[in-house]
Amino acid sequence: MTTAKEPVWDVVALGEALVEFNQTRPGEPQYLQGFGGDTSNAVIAAARAGARTAYLTRLGSDAFGQALLDLWAREGVDTAAVERDAQHPTGIYFVTHGAAGHEFSYLRAGSAASRMDPAWLHGPPAAVLQQCSILHVSGISLAVSASACDTAYEAMRVAQVAGARVAFDPNLRLKLWPLARARACIAHAVSLCDIFLPGLDDMAALLGLHDADAIADWGHAHGAATVVVKLGADGVLLSSADPAVPRQRVPGCNVQLVDATGAGDCFDGNLLARLALGNDLAAAVAYANTAASLAVQGFGAVAPLPTAQQVRAAMPVS
């Protein structure tokens, strides 16, 4: 008789991490240097929530790549399977702010992470995937390059075969790929995932869906057992493919918005951390909602991510 092994990692994420330059005042050439990359943000958020975490990516053999490794070391994110590339750089991006919200500008073409491929995945990263509770990937993980897309799909397969759950956030960035390809690749990723984490704005742009229930229906129809639709200030819709489980809306938190960069990543990381640590879905969503409300009160994608102590202190008393 064999006994299932306890996972080494609660949350593992795969994607591209970047160095961020975030405009601190609209229209002015002042930028705060930080770090970004949606799945990196999410795995750091999970680590701050108390999860055991690891990250899978490739970095340039440059100062920015080393800065990211130093960041993850400070945050307790394992990087033993991260590969350095002497020929291709670490990506960077800029965030500008205006009346229409925040806008991203990327310098990531030909980056080290874009050179991910399934052969790389079946080196040291495979051992990490085979020892995790939840794997998190995103639409950006797919959009970085065709080979990165193949790598993400293969990572989802490897993790599920090993018994992990897979979470997927479409996190649509049409500057990275054409809409038709995004639709096809994201639909396939949803068919491979267990937990689908769409945002309302992304699904409106991707498919013209503006209703949370319609988005949940689409996610289930494409294979996701659990759909968590992020509605910004209006909260979250929780939906299960099990017809015996009623849908549930969780209201948002009323806070002063400073910078929404990375708010969805913060939500994802905290949600997955709490699920991996044993919370039920409703409790995990309530925790993640509070965490994201704290994150939007500071600048940048990483610096404002709250600790577990900060989230618990801010959660409403039930």
Secondary structure, 3 states (H helix, E strand, C coil): CCCCCCCCEEEEEECCCEEEEEECCCCCCCEEEEEECHHHHHHHHHHHCCCCEEEECEEECCHHHHHHHHHHHHHCEECCCCEEECCCCCEEEEEEEECCEEEEEEECCCCCHHHCCHHHHCCHHHHHHCCEEEEEEEHHHHHCCHHHHHHHHHHHHHHHHCCCEEEEECCCCCCCCCHHHHHHHHHHHHHHCCEECCEHHHHHHHHCCCCHHHHHHHHHHCCCCEEEEECHHHCEEEEECCCCCCCEEECCCCCCCCCCCCHHHHHHHHHHHHHHCCCCHHHHHHHHHHHHHHHCCCCCCCCCCCCHHHHHHHCCCC
